[in-house]
């Protein structure tokens, strides 16, 4: 559904993406993992057309994006920090988005609006909302038009435990509908139940991209957080293991 071919991006002297190749398919939940500054956000923004790579191409549904924004209708995006007009009320925001898309309320996915009880505070201006409530609004918008692709940037950050579980259940439901879901998160425990594949980025390079069960098997860890921690520390693996993982991933994406 999304194919990334030899994407590179440099900001002045900083190489933020270095020859990234990957294919993301329907039914997969891809967790983008890596230290701060590893290139995760730049990769997401490249897919969304918010950043233009210096080289390479991105293909969505067999069509290169090439600056044509129409493909974005297939993507529901939840930013890490949602920014909305201060004086607009929550209900007005959802109404405006439906009007822009020319889609009636009965034909939109309102599950999270109901689950988060946003209709009860529909008259509240956006400027009065807490960070957690803004996250709920952003999540509801991402799923609103039932897109086949979801890109969620730190989706549970700022959410209370109940709201976090509600969102994770919604992600699982959408996964079962054979949607493609990309997630970035530093809360690795949130990813255990929902992730099918891990892409690990470091200093702009893709260190590996593989099935989560295979990663757990290779590291001997049942929990994703511990498996990733062992990779980051090089524990029991060293540079030879990391080089091998990079080589395997590179060959896999070439094939």
C-alpha positions as CSV (number, residue, x, y, z in Angstrom):
1,X,0.0,0.0,0.0
2,X,3.0,2.3,0.7
3,X,6.3,1.8,-0.9
4,X,9.4,3.8,0.1
5,X,12.2,3.7,-2.4
6,X,15.7,5.0,-1.5
7,X,14.4,8.1,0.4
8,X,17.1,10.5,1.6
9,X,16.8,13.9,3.3
10,X,19.3,16.3,4.6
11,X,18.7,19.5,6.6
12,X,21.9,21.5,6.0
13,X,24.7,19.3,7.4
14,X,22.4,16.9,9.2
15,X,21.5,13.7,7.3
16,X,18.0,12.9,8.8
17,X,17.1,10.1,6.4
18,X,19.7,7.9,4.6
19,X,18.5,5.7,1.8
20,X,15.4,4.3,3.4
21,X,13.7,1.4,1.6
22,X,10.5,-0.3,2.9
23,X,7.1,-1.6,1.9
24,X,4.1,-1.3,4.1
25,X,1.1,-3.5,3.4
26,X,-2.6,-3.6,4.3
27,X,-3.3,-5.3,7.6
28,X,0.0,-4.4,9.1
29,X,0.6,-2.2,12.2
30,X,4.1,-0.8,11.8
31,X,5.7,0.7,14.8
32,X,8.5,3.2,14.0
33,X,11.0,3.0,16.8
34,X,14.3,4.8,17.5
35,X,16.0,7.4,19.6
36,X,15.1,11.1,19.4
37,X,16.4,12.5,16.2
38,X,16.5,9.2,14.4
39,X,14.3,10.4,11.5
40,X,10.9,9.0,12.5
41,X,9.0,12.3,12.2
42,X,10.8,13.2,9.0
43,X,9.8,9.9,7.5
44,X,6.2,10.4,8.5
45,X,6.1,14.0,7.1
46,X,7.6,12.7,3.9
47,X,4.8,10.2,3.5
48,X,2.3,13.0,4.2
49,X,4.0,15.3,1.7
50,X,4.9,17.8,4.4
51,X,8.6,17.3,3.7
52,X,10.1,16.8,0.3
53,X,12.9,14.2,0.2
54,X,16.1,15.1,-1.6
55,X,16.1,11.8,-3.5
56,X,14.0,8.7,-3.9
57,X,10.2,8.3,-4.2
58,X,7.1,7.4,-2.2
59,X,4.4,5.3,-3.8
60,X,0.9,5.0,-2.4
61,X,-1.4,2.5,-4.0
62,X,0.9,2.1,-6.9
63,X,1.0,5.8,-7.6
64,X,4.0,8.1,-6.9
65,X,2.8,11.0,-4.8
66,X,4.8,13.6,-6.9
67,X,3.2,16.6,-5.1
68,X,-0.4,15.6,-5.9
69,X,-2.2,16.0,-2.6
70,X,-5.3,13.9,-3.5
71,X,-3.7,10.7,-2.1
72,X,-4.0,12.2,1.4
73,X,-7.7,11.5,1.4
74,X,-6.7,7.9,2.0
75,X,-4.8,8.8,5.2
76,X,-6.0,9.6,8.7
77,X,-3.3,11.5,10.5
78,X,-3.0,12.1,14.3
79,X,-0.1,14.5,15.1
80,X,1.8,14.4,18.3
81,X,0.5,18.0,19.1
82,X,-2.7,19.0,17.4
83,X,-3.0,22.7,16.6
84,X,-6.5,24.1,16.0
85,X,-8.2,27.6,15.9
86,X,-8.4,28.8,19.5
87,X,-11.9,30.1,19.3
88,X,-13.4,27.2,17.4
89,X,-15.6,24.9,19.5
90,X,-15.1,21.1,19.4
91,X,-18.4,20.5,17.6
92,X,-17.7,23.3,15.1
93,X,-14.4,21.6,14.2
94,X,-15.9,18.3,13.4
95,X,-18.7,20.0,11.4
96,X,-16.2,22.0,9.4
97,X,-14.2,18.9,8.5
98,X,-17.3,17.1,7.4
99,X,-18.4,20.0,5.3
100,X,-14.9,20.2,3.7
101,X,-15.1,16.5,2.7
102,X,-18.8,16.9,1.9
103,X,-19.6,13.8,4.1
104,X,-22.6,13.7,6.4
105,X,-22.3,12.8,10.1
106,X,-24.1,9.5,9.5
107,X,-21.4,8.4,7.1
108,X,-18.4,9.2,9.3
109,X,-16.8,7.0,12.0
110,X,-17.9,8.6,15.2
111,X,-16.7,5.8,17.5
112,X,-14.1,7.8,19.3
113,X,-16.2,10.9,19.6
114,X,-18.7,8.8,21.5
115,X,-16.2,6.7,23.5
116,X,-14.3,9.9,24.6
117,X,-17.6,11.6,25.3
118,X,-16.6,14.6,23.2
119,X,-20.2,15.3,22.3
120,X,-20.8,16.3,25.9
121,X,-18.2,19.1,25.6
122,X,-19.0,20.0,22.0
123,X,-19.4,23.7,23.0
124,X,-16.0,24.1,24.6
125,X,-13.5,26.3,22.6
126,X,-10.3,24.6,21.7
127,X,-8.2,27.1,23.6
128,X,-9.8,25.8,26.9
129,X,-8.9,22.2,26.4
130,X,-6.2,20.3,28.3
131,X,-3.5,18.5,26.4
132,X,-5.2,15.1,26.9
133,X,-8.5,16.4,25.6
134,X,-6.8,17.8,22.5
135,X,-5.2,14.3,22.0
136,X,-8.7,12.8,22.1
137,X,-9.9,15.3,19.5
138,X,-6.9,14.6,17.3
139,X,-7.5,10.8,17.5
140,X,-11.2,11.2,16.7
141,X,-10.3,13.3,13.6
142,X,-7.8,10.7,12.4
143,X,-10.4,8.0,12.3
144,X,-13.3,10.2,11.3
145,X,-13.4,9.5,7.5
146,X,-12.7,5.7,7.8
147,X,-9.3,6.0,5.9
148,X,-7.5,2.8,4.7
149,X,-4.2,4.2,6.1
150,X,-3.7,5.6,9.6
151,X,-0.6,7.5,10.7
152,X,-0.5,8.0,14.5
153,X,2.4,10.1,16.0
154,X,2.7,9.3,19.8
155,X,-1.0,8.6,20.0
156,X,-1.2,7.8,23.7
157,X,1.0,10.7,24.9
158,X,-1.0,12.7,27.4
159,X,-4.0,10.3,27.6
160,X,-5.2,8.9,30.8
161,X,-5.1,5.1,31.2
162,X,-8.8,4.5,30.3
163,X,-8.6,6.7,27.2
164,X,-5.3,5.1,26.2
165,X,-7.0,1.6,26.3
166,X,-10.0,2.9,24.3
167,X,-7.7,4.2,21.6
168,X,-5.7,0.9,21.6
169,X,-8.9,-1.1,21.2
170,X,-9.9,1.2,18.3
171,X,-6.6,0.6,16.6
172,X,-7.0,-3.2,17.0
173,X,-10.5,-2.9,15.4
174,X,-9.1,-1.0,12.4
175,X,-6.3,-3.5,12.1
176,X,-8.9,-6.3,11.8
177,X,-10.4,-4.3,8.9
178,X,-7.2,-4.9,7.0
179,X,-6.0,-1.2,7.3
180,X,-2.4,-0.1,7.3
181,X,-1.4,1.6,10.5
182,X,1.9,3.4,11.2
183,X,2.6,4.4,14.8
184,X,5.4,6.2,16.5
185,X,5.6,5.9,20.3
186,X,8.2,6.0,23.1
187,X,5.7,4.1,25.3
188,X,6.7,0.6,24.0
189,X,4.3,-1.2,26.4
190,X,1.5,0.4,24.4
191,X,2.7,-1.3,21.2
192,X,3.0,-5.0,22.4
193,X,-0.7,-5.8,21.8
194,X,-1.1,-4.1,18.4
195,X,2.2,-4.2,16.5
196,X,2.9,-6.6,13.7
197,X,6.2,-5.2,12.5
198,X,9.0,-3.0,13.9
199,X,11.0,-0.5,11.9
200,X,14.0,0.7,13.9
201,X,15.7,3.9,12.8
202,X,18.9,5.3,14.1
203,X,20.7,8.5,12.9
204,X,18.6,8.4,9.7
205,X,19.4,4.8,8.8
206,X,16.9,1.9,9.0
207,X,18.7,-0.5,11.3
208,X,16.1,-3.2,10.7
209,X,12.5,-3.8,9.7
210,X,11.0,-7.1,10.7
211,X,8.1,-9.1,12.2
212,X,7.7,-8.4,15.9
213,X,7.5,-12.1,16.8
214,X,10.8,-12.7,14.9
215,X,12.4,-9.9,16.8
216,X,11.2,-11.3,20.2
217,X,12.5,-14.7,19.2
218,X,15.9,-13.4,18.2
219,X,16.3,-11.4,21.4
220,X,14.8,-14.0,23.7
221,X,12.4,-11.4,25.1
222,X,8.6,-11.7,25.3
223,X,8.0,-7.9,25.8
224,X,8.8,-5.4,23.0
225,X,10.3,-2.9,25.4
226,X,12.9,-5.3,26.6
227,X,13.6,-6.6,23.1
228,X,14.3,-3.1,21.8
229,X,16.3,-2.2,24.9
230,X,18.6,-5.1,24.3
231,X,19.0,-4.0,20.6
232,X,19.8,-0.4,21.7
233,X,22.3,-1.6,24.2
234,X,23.9,-4.1,21.8
235,X,23.4,-6.6,24.7
236,X,24.5,-10.1,23.7
237,X,24.6,-9.1,20.1
238,X,27.3,-6.4,19.4
239,X,27.9,-4.7,16.1
240,X,28.1,-8.0,14.2
241,X,24.4,-8.7,15.0
242,X,23.4,-5.2,14.2
243,X,25.3,-5.3,10.9
244,X,23.7,-8.6,10.1
245,X,20.2,-7.3,10.8
246,X,20.8,-4.3,8.6
247,X,22.1,-6.5,5.8
248,X,19.2,-8.9,6.0
249,X,16.7,-6.0,6.0
250,X,18.5,-4.4,3.0
251,X,18.4,-7.6,1.0
252,X,14.7,-8.2,1.9
253,X,13.7,-4.8,0.6
254,X,15.7,-5.2,-2.6
255,X,13.9,-8.4,-3.4
